[in-house]
Amino acid sequence: MRIEMNGKEYQGDYVEIINQLKKDNLIEKDISTYEYANDLAYLMMRFFDKDVDTETTDLEKKCEGLVKELLRKGLAKRLD
């Protein structure tokens, strides 16, 4: 999958995309992909009043839910 967000292109599976977003936004910070996904889900829930897989403990499902929600909200655009 390829998506565009904030003028940058991200590609790979859902976990890889969230990892790339993490690297772009948290340079030199020691935080796991799962923690980052949790934080991003929390921010989206706060700003958009929507629960985005906050209950799942499966990293892949968490990342999939976040990418799909970013696309649905128009924050990211699917390129393929």
A tleap script that builds the chain and sets N, CA, C and O, in Angstrom:
source leaprc.protein.ff14SB
mol = sequence {
  NMET ARG ILE GLU MET ASN GLY LYS GLU TYR
  GLN GLY ASP TYR VAL GLU ILE ILE ASN GLN
  LEU LYS LYS ASP ASN LEU ILE GLU LYS ASP
  ILE SER THR TYR GLU TYR ALA ASN ASP LEU
  ALA TYR LEU MET MET ARG PHE PHE ASP LYS
  ASP VAL ASP THR GLU THR THR ASP LEU GLU
  LYS LYS CYS GLU GLY LEU VAL LYS GLU LEU
  LEU ARG LYS GLY LEU ALA LYS ARG LEU CASP
}
set mol.1.N position { 0.844 -1.177 0.000 }
set mol.1.CA position { 0.000 0.000 0.000 }
set mol.1.C position { 0.887 1.237 0.000 }
set mol.1.O position { 1.953 1.253 0.615 }
set mol.2.N position { 0.434 2.262 -0.693 }
set mol.2.CA position { 1.123 3.554 -0.697 }
set mol.2.C position { 0.128 4.637 -0.331 }
set mol.2.O position { -0.972 4.698 -0.881 }
set mol.3.N position { 0.521 5.491 0.600 }
set mol.3.CA position { -0.325 6.624 0.959 }
set mol.3.C position { 0.527 7.889 0.973 }
set mol.3.O position { 1.753 7.835 1.063 }
set mol.4.N position { -0.153 9.021 0.883 }
set mol.4.CA position { 0.512 10.315 1.003 }
set mol.4.C position { -0.103 11.053 2.178 }
set mol.4.O position { -1.323 11.089 2.340 }
set mol.5.N position { 0.771 11.646 3.005 }
set mol.5.CA position { 0.289 12.399 4.159 }
set mol.5.C position { 1.268 13.542 4.407 }
set mol.5.O position { 2.478 13.327 4.480 }
set mol.6.N position { 0.747 14.732 4.534 }
set mol.6.CA position { 1.572 15.931 4.756 }
set mol.6.C position { 2.667 16.081 3.704 }
set mol.6.O position { 3.785 16.492 4.016 }
set mol.7.N position { 2.342 15.747 2.464 }
set mol.7.CA position { 3.290 15.914 1.370 }
set mol.7.C position { 4.356 14.837 1.269 }
set mol.7.O position { 5.222 14.912 0.397 }
set mol.8.N position { 4.313 13.841 2.139 }
set mol.8.CA position { 5.291 12.751 2.108 }
set mol.8.C position { 4.599 11.450 1.733 }
set mol.8.O position { 3.431 11.230 2.052 }
set mol.9.N position { 5.349 10.593 1.048 }
set mol.9.CA position { 4.811 9.306 0.631 }
set mol.9.C position { 5.290 8.214 1.579 }
set mol.9.O position { 6.462 8.168 1.951 }
set mol.10.N position { 4.378 7.348 1.960 }
set mol.10.CA position { 4.678 6.204 2.821 }
set mol.10.C position { 4.197 4.950 2.113 }
set mol.10.O position { 3.135 4.948 1.491 }
set mol.11.N position { 4.991 3.867 2.209 }
set mol.11.CA position { 4.557 2.628 1.566 }
set mol.11.C position { 4.967 1.424 2.388 }
set mol.11.O position { 5.900 1.482 3.190 }
set mol.12.N position { 4.254 0.337 2.171 }
set mol.12.CA position { 4.503 -0.910 2.889 }
set mol.12.C position { 3.209 -1.422 3.480 }
set mol.12.O position { 2.120 -0.999 3.092 }
set mol.13.N position { 3.343 -2.346 4.432 }
set mol.13.CA position { 2.139 -2.812 5.112 }
set mol.13.C position { 1.770 -1.796 6.192 }
set mol.13.O position { 2.460 -0.791 6.369 }
set mol.14.N position { 0.694 -2.059 6.903 }
set mol.14.CA position { 0.185 -1.082 7.873 }
set mol.14.C position { 1.212 -0.752 8.960 }
set mol.14.O position { 1.381 0.412 9.324 }
set mol.15.N position { 1.892 -1.771 9.473 }
set mol.15.CA position { 2.878 -1.548 10.535 }
set mol.15.C position { 4.049 -0.721 10.004 }
set mol.15.O position { 4.538 0.177 10.689 }
set mol.16.N position { 4.498 -1.021 8.788 }
set mol.16.CA position { 5.601 -0.264 8.195 }
set mol.16.C position { 5.232 1.203 8.009 }
set mol.16.O position { 6.054 2.088 8.249 }
set mol.17.N position { 4.005 1.462 7.583 }
set mol.17.CA position { 3.556 2.850 7.385 }
set mol.17.C position { 3.562 3.605 8.717 }
set mol.17.O position { 4.037 4.739 8.784 }
set mol.18.N position { 3.039 2.982 9.772 }
set mol.18.CA position { 3.032 3.633 11.083 }
set mol.18.C position { 4.459 3.824 11.584 }
set mol.18.O position { 4.763 4.842 12.205 }
set mol.19.N position { 5.343 2.853 11.322 }
set mol.19.CA position { 6.758 2.995 11.690 }
set mol.19.C position { 7.385 4.190 10.997 }
set mol.19.O position { 8.132 4.945 11.618 }
set mol.20.N position { 7.088 4.374 9.710 }
set mol.20.CA position { 7.630 5.508 8.957 }
set mol.20.C position { 7.090 6.829 9.506 }
set mol.20.O position { 7.836 7.800 9.638 }
set mol.21.N position { 5.799 6.865 9.823 }
set mol.21.CA position { 5.212 8.064 10.427 }
set mol.21.C position { 5.900 8.366 11.757 }
set mol.21.O position { 6.201 9.519 12.064 }
set mol.22.N position { 6.144 7.321 12.539 }
set mol.22.CA position { 6.822 7.484 13.830 }
set mol.22.C position { 8.204 8.087 13.636 }
set mol.22.O position { 8.581 9.021 14.344 }
set mol.23.N position { 8.960 7.560 12.682 }
set mol.23.CA position { 10.314 8.065 12.434 }
set mol.23.C position { 10.290 9.530 12.011 }
set mol.23.O position { 11.143 10.311 12.433 }
set mol.24.N position { 9.325 9.904 11.187 }
set mol.24.CA position { 9.238 11.288 10.726 }
set mol.24.C position { 8.848 12.255 11.838 }
set mol.24.O position { 9.236 13.423 11.818 }
set mol.25.N position { 8.088 11.770 12.795 }
set mol.25.CA position { 7.552 12.660 13.821 }
set mol.25.C position { 8.251 12.579 15.172 }
set mol.25.O position { 8.085 13.473 16.002 }
set mol.26.N position { 9.032 11.520 15.411 }
set mol.26.CA position { 9.658 11.339 16.720 }
set mol.26.C position { 11.137 11.004 16.568 }
set mol.26.O position { 11.591 9.960 17.038 }
set mol.27.N position { 11.874 11.868 15.926 }
set mol.27.CA position { 13.296 11.631 15.718 }
set mol.27.C position { 14.010 11.587 17.067 }
set mol.27.O position { 13.826 12.464 17.911 }
set mol.28.N position { 14.829 10.547 17.255 }
set mol.28.CA position { 15.657 10.372 18.454 }
set mol.28.C position { 14.849 10.160 19.734 }
set mol.28.O position { 15.366 10.397 20.825 }
set mol.29.N position { 13.614 9.726 19.630 }
set mol.29.CA position { 12.848 9.411 20.834 }
set mol.29.C position { 12.699 7.902 20.936 }
set mol.29.O position { 12.439 7.228 19.939 }
set mol.30.N position { 12.862 7.378 22.136 }
set mol.30.CA position { 12.776 5.939 22.369 }
set mol.30.C position { 11.331 5.569 22.700 }
set mol.30.O position { 10.929 5.574 23.864 }
set mol.31.N position { 10.571 5.254 21.680 }
set mol.31.CA position { 9.168 4.879 21.860 }
set mol.31.C position { 8.874 3.745 20.883 }
set mol.31.O position { 9.304 3.775 19.730 }
set mol.32.N position { 8.143 2.759 21.357 }
set mol.32.CA position { 7.835 1.618 20.494 }
set mol.32.C position { 6.755 1.988 19.483 }
set mol.32.O position { 6.016 2.956 19.663 }
set mol.33.N position { 6.684 1.206 18.432 }
set mol.33.CA position { 5.643 1.428 17.420 }
set mol.33.C position { 4.267 1.290 18.051 }
set mol.33.O position { 3.349 2.039 17.718 }
set mol.34.N position { 4.122 0.329 18.965 }
set mol.34.CA position { 2.821 0.132 19.611 }
set mol.34.C position { 2.444 1.344 20.455 }
set mol.34.O position { 1.294 1.783 20.429 }
set mol.35.N position { 3.404 1.890 21.206 }
set mol.35.CA position { 3.129 3.092 22.003 }
set mol.35.C position { 2.762 4.260 21.098 }
set mol.35.O position { 1.847 5.026 21.401 }
set mol.36.N position { 3.474 4.393 19.993 }
set mol.36.CA position { 3.177 5.469 19.045 }
set mol.36.C position { 1.776 5.301 18.473 }
set mol.36.O position { 1.022 6.268 18.360 }
set mol.37.N position { 1.432 4.059 18.110 }
set mol.37.CA position { 0.093 3.789 17.574 }
set mol.37.C position { -0.969 4.117 18.617 }
set mol.37.O position { -2.022 4.659 18.281 }
set mol.38.N position { -0.700 3.794 19.875 }
set mol.38.CA position { -1.640 4.134 20.946 }
set mol.38.C position { -1.813 5.635 21.065 }
set mol.38.O position { -2.935 6.128 21.180 }
set mol.39.N position { -0.703 6.367 21.036 }
set mol.39.CA position { -0.762 7.830 21.148 }
set mol.39.C position { -1.526 8.441 19.984 }
set mol.39.O position { -2.343 9.343 20.172 }
set mol.40.N position { -1.256 7.942 18.766 }
set mol.40.CA position { -1.931 8.457 17.581 }
set mol.40.C position { -3.429 8.158 17.644 }
set mol.40.O position { -4.251 9.003 17.289 }
set mol.41.N position { -3.776 6.968 18.091 }
set mol.41.CA position { -5.193 6.610 18.231 }
set mol.41.C position { -5.872 7.530 19.246 }
set mol.41.O position { -7.004 7.968 19.040 }
set mol.42.N position { -5.172 7.815 20.337 }
set mol.42.CA position { -5.729 8.700 21.365 }
set mol.42.C position { -5.959 10.103 20.804 }
set mol.42.O position { -7.010 10.704 21.030 }
set mol.43.N position { -4.968 10.620 20.069 }
set mol.43.CA position { -5.121 11.953 19.490 }
set mol.43.C position { -6.282 11.996 18.504 }
set mol.43.O position { -7.056 12.953 18.501 }
set mol.44.N position { -6.408 10.973 17.672 }
set mol.44.CA position { -7.508 10.952 16.710 }
set mol.44.C position { -8.846 10.863 17.424 }
set mol.44.O position { -9.820 11.495 17.013 }
set mol.45.N position { -8.892 10.075 18.499 }
set mol.45.CA position { -10.132 9.950 19.262 }
set mol.45.C position { -10.504 11.299 19.872 }
set mol.45.O position { -11.674 11.682 19.863 }
set mol.46.N position { -9.509 12.026 20.404 }
set mol.46.CA position { -9.771 13.335 21.004 }
set mol.46.C position { -10.236 14.362 19.979 }
set mol.46.O position { -11.195 15.095 20.218 }
set mol.47.N position { -9.558 14.411 18.844 }
set mol.47.CA position { -9.857 15.457 17.868 }
set mol.47.C position { -11.054 15.136 16.985 }
set mol.47.O position { -11.733 16.043 16.502 }
set mol.48.N position { -11.316 13.854 16.772 }
set mol.48.CA position { -12.397 13.484 15.862 }
set mol.48.C position { -13.526 12.737 16.555 }
set mol.48.O position { -14.479 12.308 15.905 }
set mol.49.N position { -13.424 12.579 17.873 }
set mol.49.CA position { -14.478 11.937 18.654 }
set mol.49.C position { -14.843 10.570 18.081 }
set mol.49.O position { -16.020 10.233 17.954 }
set mol.50.N position { -13.825 9.794 17.741 }
set mol.50.CA position { -14.051 8.470 17.161 }
set mol.50.C position { -13.092 7.487 17.799 }
set mol.50.O position { -11.892 7.750 17.885 }
set mol.51.N position { -13.612 6.362 18.243 }
set mol.51.CA position { -12.778 5.322 18.842 }
set mol.51.C position { -12.109 4.524 17.729 }
set mol.51.O position { -12.791 3.854 16.954 }
set mol.52.N position { -10.780 4.590 17.642 }
set mol.52.CA position { -10.061 3.875 16.588 }
set mol.52.C position { -9.229 2.747 17.188 }
set mol.52.O position { -8.041 2.914 17.464 }
set mol.53.N position { -9.863 1.608 17.383 }
set mol.53.CA position { -9.181 0.397 17.856 }
set mol.53.C position { -8.358 0.620 19.121 }
set mol.53.O position { -7.224 0.149 19.213 }
set mol.54.N position { -8.918 1.328 20.088 }
set mol.54.CA position { -8.177 1.566 21.317 }
set mol.54.C position { -8.170 0.329 22.207 }
set mol.54.O position { -7.390 0.262 23.158 }
set mol.55.N position { -9.011 -0.637 21.921 }
set mol.55.CA position { -9.095 -1.831 22.764 }
set mol.55.C position { -8.181 -2.956 22.300 }
set mol.55.O position { -7.861 -3.844 23.090 }
set mol.56.N position { -7.756 -2.944 21.053 }
set mol.56.CA position { -6.962 -4.061 20.538 }
set mol.56.C position { -5.537 -4.012 21.072 }
set mol.56.O position { -4.971 -2.940 21.282 }
set mol.57.N position { -4.971 -5.194 21.286 }
set mol.57.CA position { -3.574 -5.280 21.711 }
set mol.57.C position { -2.712 -5.856 20.591 }
set mol.57.O position { -1.521 -6.101 20.785 }
set mol.58.N position { -3.301 -6.071 19.435 }
set mol.58.CA position { -2.596 -6.608 18.272 }
set mol.58.C position { -2.029 -5.436 17.476 }
set mol.58.O position { -2.786 -4.616 16.956 }
set mol.59.N position { -0.698 -5.350 17.379 }
set mol.59.CA position { -0.049 -4.218 16.714 }
set mol.59.C position { -0.517 -4.055 15.272 }
set mol.59.O position { -0.787 -2.939 14.828 }
set mol.60.N position { -0.613 -5.168 14.538 }
set mol.60.CA position { -1.009 -5.085 13.132 }
set mol.60.C position { -2.425 -4.534 12.982 }
set mol.60.O position { -2.677 -3.685 12.127 }
set mol.61.N position { -3.348 -5.018 13.813 }
set mol.61.CA position { -4.731 -4.532 13.756 }
set mol.61.C position { -4.808 -3.058 14.165 }
set mol.61.O position { -5.570 -2.283 13.587 }
set mol.62.N position { -4.013 -2.684 15.165 }
set mol.62.CA position { -3.986 -1.290 15.620 }
set mol.62.C position { -3.515 -0.378 14.478 }
set mol.62.O position { -4.124 0.656 14.206 }
set mol.63.N position { -2.420 -0.779 13.814 }
set mol.63.CA position { -1.871 0.033 12.725 }
set mol.63.C position { -2.828 0.067 11.538 }
set mol.63.O position { -2.995 1.110 10.906 }
set mol.64.N position { -3.453 -1.063 11.233 }
set mol.64.CA position { -4.428 -1.109 10.137 }
set mol.64.C position { -5.585 -0.149 10.412 }
set mol.64.O position { -5.997 0.607 9.532 }
set mol.65.N position { -6.101 -0.186 11.635 }
set mol.65.CA position { -7.204 0.698 12.001 }
set mol.65.C position { -6.822 2.165 11.876 }
set mol.65.O position { -7.619 2.983 11.417 }
set mol.66.N position { -5.599 2.498 12.286 }
set mol.66.CA position { -5.155 3.885 12.211 }
set mol.66.C position { -4.980 4.355 10.783 }
set mol.66.O position { -5.412 5.455 10.437 }
set mol.67.N position { -4.354 3.542 9.947 }
set mol.67.CA position { -4.157 3.934 8.544 }
set mol.67.C position { -5.514 4.105 7.858 }
set mol.67.O position { -5.725 5.075 7.130 }
set mol.68.N position { -6.422 3.175 8.087 }
set mol.68.CA position { -7.751 3.272 7.471 }
set mol.68.C position { -8.490 4.524 7.950 }
set mol.68.O position { -9.186 5.179 7.174 }
set mol.69.N position { -8.332 4.846 9.227 }
set mol.69.CA position { -9.003 6.032 9.765 }
set mol.69.C position { -8.379 7.315 9.220 }
set mol.69.O position { -9.097 8.276 8.941 }
set mol.70.N position { -7.042 7.345 9.063 }
set mol.70.CA position { -6.380 8.506 8.460 }
set mol.70.C position { -6.884 8.714 7.034 }
set mol.70.O position { -7.102 9.849 6.608 }
set mol.71.N position { -7.067 7.626 6.303 }
set mol.71.CA position { -7.591 7.719 4.936 }
set mol.71.C position { -9.046 8.180 4.949 }
set mol.71.O position { -9.439 9.035 4.155 }
set mol.72.N position { -9.834 7.618 5.841 }
set mol.72.CA position { -11.258 7.947 5.919 }
set mol.72.C position { -11.478 9.412 6.277 }
set mol.72.O position { -12.387 10.059 5.757 }
set mol.73.N position { -10.637 9.927 7.171 }
set mol.73.CA position { -10.776 11.322 7.614 }
set mol.73.C position { -10.208 12.313 6.607 }
set mol.73.O position { -10.374 13.523 6.760 }
set mol.74.N position { -9.535 11.800 5.572 }
set mol.74.CA position { -8.962 12.687 4.579 }
set mol.74.C position { -7.610 13.259 4.980 }
set mol.74.O position { -7.102 14.161 4.314 }
set mol.75.N position { -7.017 12.746 6.062 }
set mol.75.CA position { -5.704 13.207 6.510 }
set mol.75.C position { -4.598 12.610 5.647 }
set mol.75.O position { -3.507 13.169 5.529 }
set mol.76.N position { -4.904 11.465 5.048 }
set mol.76.CA position { -3.954 10.802 4.145 }
set mol.76.C position { -4.712 10.440 2.873 }
set mol.76.O position { -5.937 10.321 2.876 }
set mol.77.N position { -3.966 10.269 1.789 }
set mol.77.CA position { -4.561 9.921 0.504 }
set mol.77.C position { -3.893 8.642 -0.003 }
set mol.77.O position { -2.667 8.526 -0.002 }
set mol.78.N position { -4.710 7.693 -0.431 }
set mol.78.CA position { -4.170 6.437 -0.954 }
set mol.78.C position { -3.666 6.647 -2.378 }
set mol.78.O position { -4.358 7.228 -3.214 }
set mol.79.N position { -2.449 6.166 -2.643 }
set mol.79.CA position { -1.841 6.351 -3.950 }
set mol.79.C position { -1.969 5.122 -4.841 }
set mol.79.O position { -1.823 5.243 -6.057 }
set mol.80.N position { -2.232 3.959 -4.287 }
set mol.80.CA position { -2.433 2.762 -5.120 }
set mol.80.C position { -3.544 1.915 -4.588 }
set mol.80.O position { -3.852 0.870 -5.162 }
savepdb mol mol.pdb
quit
